[in-house]
């Protein structure tokens, strides 16, 4: 038998009329003989629907399974937000989704309905979700660029596409690169670049708990994210190759911003972990943050002067917000070394958000911080956490200032000719 999940998960969460509309469509033609008017989302009928899908032609089964997997990926708080963002991008506001959502129940119903009725919104949301889930350490950030409006004409995009294709061909990469339609989301310009005919294969466990290559949507080689307000550019590259990233930054500046020089110096993140040595450190919170509690979940320690060894202390389960410090004190009690002999190399924090709506469970967000990196991504909850790290003076990354007359940095960073 083929894998059941997330197919069954979607079958349980989507009203029968929507399932019928899709499964009995001419392209799929599954379950045409079922008594749809009597079916429910109960276990027995879900199993019955699953058996019809499982018995379908292999190509049809894979199409259904792929679709349901993509729907399941967006069936949560973050997925709902990117769906609304995509609607705003395409239609100017999210009312097209918000009004129908009022009569719907659960993430799977809302996501499935959007996928079925508003495919462009769903597909754009997939791209946003992909960008949101890129680790912050994989985005390469330029310094502040001259404040020019991006040129998104067909000619400028074609020139950028040709330039990037040449970069790949020079490395023997082969297929031509394609730039998809530019998207503006919350003041940021996104350009997604893929290679012609390229499908991503991700290693992972399938529904039968077997480890295999799994097809995954379109594989994006490059994502450009240009912050229009502060004139900085972030680039994600699938391989992280520094030479290609720098070349992509340069090409974007030349063809989209029409500038002859670009500051390629990356704004290196910097985090001060020293204040977190104090178990009584005050995590200042405001009501609008939506955060009820901050927990210190793990401390990674390294003896000062010893770069070869480190020790991680971690609180699990229902441990209190500062119990990891108690654990540390117990370990160091009666030892020949004190806490002052160690430096912090990594701290794990957990934010506890207020429950929303009728939910009783309080969402949490757990992330790691080192002196030069943070595991936060770009989701709404992560953005709250980034704001808090700056408020607490843990994120002490320098910002690039510029001479307003020339539009060039005044901190001694180097400009590279395009």
N, C-alpha and C positions, 0 to 999 in steps of 0.2 A: 504493500500500500504506500502511496506517495505521502509526503509530509502533510500534516493537518494544519499546523499553525504557520502564519497568522490567519489562514483562511477561515478556520472556525471562529476565531476571535472577531473577525469582521462580520461573519454570518450572525453571530450573537448580538452585535451592536447596531445592525442596520435594519430598519423596518422592512417587512416582507415585500410591500409594493415596489420599493426601490430595487431590492434584489431581483424581483421578477422582471422589472423593466430592463435590467442589464443582462441577466442570464438567459432570458428568452429572446433577446434581440437577434436579428438575422445573422450577425457576425459571430455570435457565441452559440446560440441555439442549444442551451442546456436546460433540462427540466421542463420542457414544453408540456409534458403529460402530467405534471404534478398538480394536485388540487390546491393551487395557490391561495384560494379564498379561505381555506381552512388551516393554513400553516401559521405557526407562531415562531418566536425566537427561543422557544424552549429547547431543552437538550435533545429530545427525540426528533423534532423537526429539523434542528440544526444538523444532526447526524444524517438525516435523510437527504438534506441539501448537499452535505459534504459528499455523500456516496455518489450522487449524480455528477458532481464535479470530478470526483476521483475516477469515475468511469468514462469520462470524456476523452476524446482524442488527445494524444500527448501534446500537440501544438496548442490546442484550446486550453488544456489544463495549465500549461506553462504561462499562457497569456493571462488567465484568471489569477493564478498564483502570484505572478509579477505585479499585476494591478493591485491585488489585495495587500501585498507586502508594502507597496508604496503608499497606499492609503493608511495602513497601520503605522507607518513611520511618522505620519503627520497627525495622528490621532492623539494629541495631548495638548497641554497649555501652550507650549512653544509652537507646535504645529498650527494651532488655531490662530495665533498671532501672526505667523508668516502668511497665512491665507488672507487675513485682513489687510496686511501690508501689501500683498500682491494685488488685491482688489483696488486699493487706493492708487497704486501705481498705474494700473490699467484703466480705471474708470474715474479717478479723481476722488472717490470716497468709498467707504466700505458698506454702504447701505444695501447694495445688491446682495450681500451676504448676511448682514446683521438682521434685517427684517425677517427673512425666512428662518434664521437660526433661532429666533424667539420661540418658535413652536416645535423645535427639535430637542431631542434628549440625547446627551452623550456625544463624545468626540467622534466616534466612528460614524454616526449618522451624519453629522455636519461635514466631515471630511469626505465621505462617500458621495454625498449630494453635490458638493462642490466639484469633485472629480467627474461626476456624471453630467452635470448641467453647465459647468463653467470650466471646461478643460484648460483654457489659457491661464486662468487664475491659479489652478492647481499646479500646472507645470512651472509657472514663475515662482510659486511658493516653494517648490522643490529646490529651485536654484538658491533662493534665499536661505532655506534651511541648511543647505550644503555649506554656504558661506558662513552662516552663524556657528556651525559646528567645527570650523577650522580652528585649531588651537591657536591662541594668540601668539605663540612663539613661532608659528609658521607663516605669519604675515610679516612682510619686510616693508618697513616704513621709511619713507624719505623724510628729509627735512622740509621745512615750509617752502613752498614754491611760489613764484610770482603769481599774484592774484588775477589770473586770466580766466574768463569763462571757457569751459571746455567746448571744443569744436566737434560736434557730433554729426556733421554732414556726411553724406554717403561717400564723398571723395576722401575725407579724412579717415573714416573707418576702413575704407578699402586700402589706403596707403599703410595704415597700421597693420592690417591683416597681411598684406604682402611682406612688410618688413619682418613680422614675426615668423612667417612661413620661411623666409630666407634664413633666419637664425636656425631653424630646425633643419633645413636642407643642408646648411653648412656643416651640421653635425651628423649628417647621414640619417636623419629621422624619417624622411620620406613624405608621408601624406601632407597635404596642405592644411594649414590651420584656418579655422573659421571663427569669426567673431559674431556672436549673436546680437540681437537687438539690444541697444543700451537701455538700462533701467535706472530710474531715479527712485531711491527709497530713503525717506526721512533725511533728505538733504545730502545723501551720498550717491555718487554715480557708480554703477556696477557695469563692468564689461566681462562677459564670460567667453573664454576661448577654448575651443576643442579642436581635436584633429579629426579630419574627415574619416568617417566610418569607424571611429574608435569607441569601443564599449568597454567599460571598466569591469574587471573581474576581481572581486574581493574574496579573500580567504575568510572562511567563517563556518560555523556549524549550521547545517541545514535542519529542517524540521524533524528529521529522523536522528538528530544528534550525531551526524557524520560530518567530518571536516572536509570541505571541498571549496573549489572556486565557485563563487556565486555571481551571476551577472548583476550589474548595478547601473541602471540608468545610463545617461551619457557621462563619459569621463571628461571632466574639465581639466585641461592642462594648466590653464592660467586663469586667475580671477584678478581683475583690477578693481580696486575700491578707492575712489577719489572723494575725499571729504571737501565738498565745495566751499564750505564756510571757512575752514582754517587752511585750505590749500595744501593739504598733505596727501600723499599717495601711498596706499598699501598694495602690495602685490603678493599673491599666493602662487607658488609654482609647485606642481605635483611632485617634482624631484627635489625641490629646495636648492637646486644648483645655483650657487652665488653668481657665477658668470652670466647665466641666462637671466636671472632676476635683474641684475644690473642693466643688462641689455634691454629687457622689457621696460624697465623704468625709463630708460633713455628714449626708447621708441614712443612711449606714451607721451612724454613731454614734448617731443618733436612734432608728432602728428595730431595730437588731441589738444595740447596746450599752446602749440606754436611758439615754443621758446627754444633758444639756441643752446642754452646751458642748463644743467640740472644739478641740484645738490643731491648727490647719491649717498651722503652720510646718513646712516641709519640712527634714529633716536633710540639708543640702547636703553631698555627698561632698567630701572634701579629700584630695589626695595630694601628698606631699612628694617631688619628683623630685631635689632637690639631692643626696642621698647617691649617686645613680646617676651623678653626674659622675665618681666615683672608679671606675676600672676594676677596682680590687681590692676593691670592696664585697663583703662576705661575705653570701651568701644562706644563712642558717642553715637546715638541713634535719634532720628527724627521721625515723627508719626508718618510722614509721607514716604519714608523708606519702605514701609510695609514689612519691616524686620522686627521680630520680637526678642530674639536672643542670638548671641554670638558665642559659639563653643570653640575652644581650642582642642582639636582632636588629636594632633600629633606634633611632637617636637623631634627634630633630627639634630643630633649633637655631634660635634667634632672637637677633639682635644686641640687646643690652640697650638699650632706648630706641627700637628700631625695630619697630613693630607691623605693618608692611606686608609684610615679607619673612621667609621662613624657609627653612631648608635641611634636607633629610632624607637621612641616610646609612643605608643598609640592607645587611645581610649576607644572602646568599642561598645556597641549596644546602648544601654541606658545610662552610661557613665555621665556624670555631671559635667558642666561646662568647663570647669578648671581642674578636674580630677587628675589629668595627666601631670600637673605640677606636683600633686600629692605623691604620685607614683615615682616621680623623679627624686623628690626629697627622701622617700623611703630607700631608694637604691643608693643614694649618696650618703645616707646616714652612717656614721662611723667609718667612712672611707677616707682614704688619704687625699682625695681630690674633692674640690667644691664645684658648685655650678659656675663660678667665675673662671674656672680652668677650661671651660668649654665655650665654643661659639655656636650659634644657631646657623645651620646650613639649609634647613627647610622647616616650614611650619604648615600644618594643615588646619584650616579654619572651616567651620560649618555655620552657615546662616540659617536660622529658622524663621520662615516667613509666616505672616498671619494667614489663617485659613480664609478662603473666600467663598462667597455664596453659601450653599448648604453643606459644603464639605466640612468634615470634622478633622480630617488629617491635615496637619500643617506641612506645607512643602519645605524641603530643605535644599541647600546647595553646599556641596563640599568641594574645596579646591586647595591646591598647594601653592605655596609662595617660596621662592628662593631669592637670594640677593640679586639675581639677574633675570628671573622669569616668573611667570604666573600662569597657571593652567586654565584661567578663565577664558571663555569664548565670547560670542557676541549676542547671546540671547538676552531678552529683557531682564531676567533675574541676574545674569552675569554683569550686565551694565550697572545695575544697582550696586553690586559688590565692588566694581571698579571705582565707582564714585565714593564708596565708603573707605576704600583703601587710601584714596587721596585725602579724604577728610581726616583720617587717623594718622596721616603723615607716615604711612607705611610705604605707599608708592611715592617715591621722591624723585621720579624720573625728571630730568631737565627738559624744559621746552625750548624749542628753537625760536629765537627772536630774529627780527629782520629789520633792515633799514627800510623805512617806509618810502624813501625816495627812489631807491634802486630796486627794491623788492628782493634784495639779497641778504643772506644771513650775516649777522655781525658778530658771530661767535667763533670766527676763524675756520669754519668748515670749508672744505674744498669744493669748487665747482668743476665739473667735468664737461668739456665740450661735447656736444651731440655730433 
